[in-house]
Amino acid sequence: MSTYRENALKELKLWRSKMAKRPSITDKLSKGIQNKTNNLIPEKVHTIITGAIKNMVKAVISGSEYTTKKPLDHGTLEEREALVREKLDFYKKAAAVSGAGTGAGGILLGLADFPILLSLKIKFLFDVASLYGFDVRDYRERIYILYVFQLAFSSQEKRNKVYKYVENWDNYIKNFPYDINSFEWRSFQQEYRDYIDLAKMLQLVPGIGAVVGAYANYQLMDKLGDTAVNAYRMRVL
């Protein structure tokens, strides 16, 4: 076994432990604070965010323009992940530029960053799936992408639930209905919103919006990259 593969297995083991751990008291308190924060945010803002997320989720499940990538059918794990890192670097920079540009433009442009960032994240996951050799034209692979997304941007309690599905994917997906409404996308929306709301709300504040937007977007994309790599390692290793 190569040194690279051995290190990847060690990293995967640590990641799996993190995904499966029970919510801490801090996690529970944070979730409670987030729920209270949501009540302070104007309903109009929530409606815009929810609409953007809903439409993007529908696009992912139905295929849309994201199904054009062909799976990479050759290459070692190290070679594939070198390509993944290149993709991640590109998407992190693109996300940072979007955050800075929209954050500097006030509330309206700040709100526009939500669907832009979500689109970048989803496109990145489609690229990652293809680089690991999975065909995103398969409906089941698009469902997997949504679960990987949830692993990155959910509360620990929700992450525990989703991780069980991902950990036993081959068995779980056998019984998953071929129906857009079967996916729990209402929960998907709320968890995602709760996870990013605080950072993204600060992006709307005049004077600091550009800096906050660039930093938050870069970090959120970086977290998605780490989650995606390990979620696909779990299948290929």
Rosetta blueprint (number, residue, H / E / L):
1 M L
2 S L
3 T H
4 Y H
5 R H
6 E H
7 N H
8 A H
9 L H
10 K H
11 E H
12 L H
13 K H
14 L H
15 W H
16 R H
17 S H
18 K H
19 M H
20 A H
21 K L
22 R L
23 P L
24 S L
25 I H
26 T H
27 D H
28 K H
29 L H
30 S H
31 K H
32 G H
33 I H
34 Q H
35 N H
36 K H
37 T H
38 N H
39 N H
40 L H
41 I L
42 P L
43 E H
44 K H
45 V H
46 H H
47 T H
48 I H
49 I H
50 T H
51 G H
52 A H
53 I H
54 K H
55 N H
56 M H
57 V H
58 K H
59 A H
60 V H
61 I H
62 S H
63 G L
64 S H
65 E H
66 Y H
67 T H
68 T H
69 K L
70 K L
71 P L
72 L L
73 D L
74 H L
75 G L
76 T L
77 L H
78 E H
79 E H
80 R H
81 E H
82 A H
83 L H
84 V H
85 R H
86 E H
87 K H
88 L H
89 D H
90 F H
91 Y H
92 K H
93 K H
94 A H
95 A H
96 A H
97 V H
98 S H
99 G H
100 A H
101 G H
102 T H
103 G H
104 A L
105 G L
106 G H
107 I H
108 L H
109 L H
110 G H
111 L H
112 A H
113 D H
114 F H
115 P H
116 I H
117 L H
118 L H
119 S H
120 L H
121 K H
122 I H
123 K H
124 F H
125 L H
126 F H
127 D H
128 V H
129 A H
130 S H
131 L H
132 Y L
133 G L
134 F L
135 D L
136 V L
137 R L
138 D L
139 Y H
140 R H
141 E H
142 R H
143 I H
144 Y H
145 I H
146 L H
147 Y H
148 V H
149 F H
150 Q H
151 L H
152 A H
153 F L
154 S L
155 S L
156 Q H
157 E H
158 K H
159 R H
160 N H
161 K H
162 V H
163 Y H
164 K H
165 Y H
166 V H
167 E H
168 N L
169 W H
170 D H
171 N H
172 Y H
173 I H
174 K H
175 N L
176 F L
177 P L
178 Y L
179 D L
180 I H
181 N H
182 S H
183 F L
184 E L
185 W H
186 R H
187 S H
188 F H
189 Q H
190 Q H
191 E H
192 Y H
193 R H
194 D H
195 Y H
196 I H
197 D H
198 L H
199 A H
200 K H
201 M H
202 L H
203 Q L
204 L L
205 V L
206 P L
207 G L
208 I L
209 G H
210 A H
211 V H
212 V H
213 G H
214 A H
215 Y H
216 A H
217 N H
218 Y H
219 Q H
220 L H
221 M H
222 D H
223 K H
224 L H
225 G H
226 D H
227 T H
228 A H
229 V H
230 N H
231 A H
232 Y H
233 R H
234 M H
235 R H
236 V H
237 L L
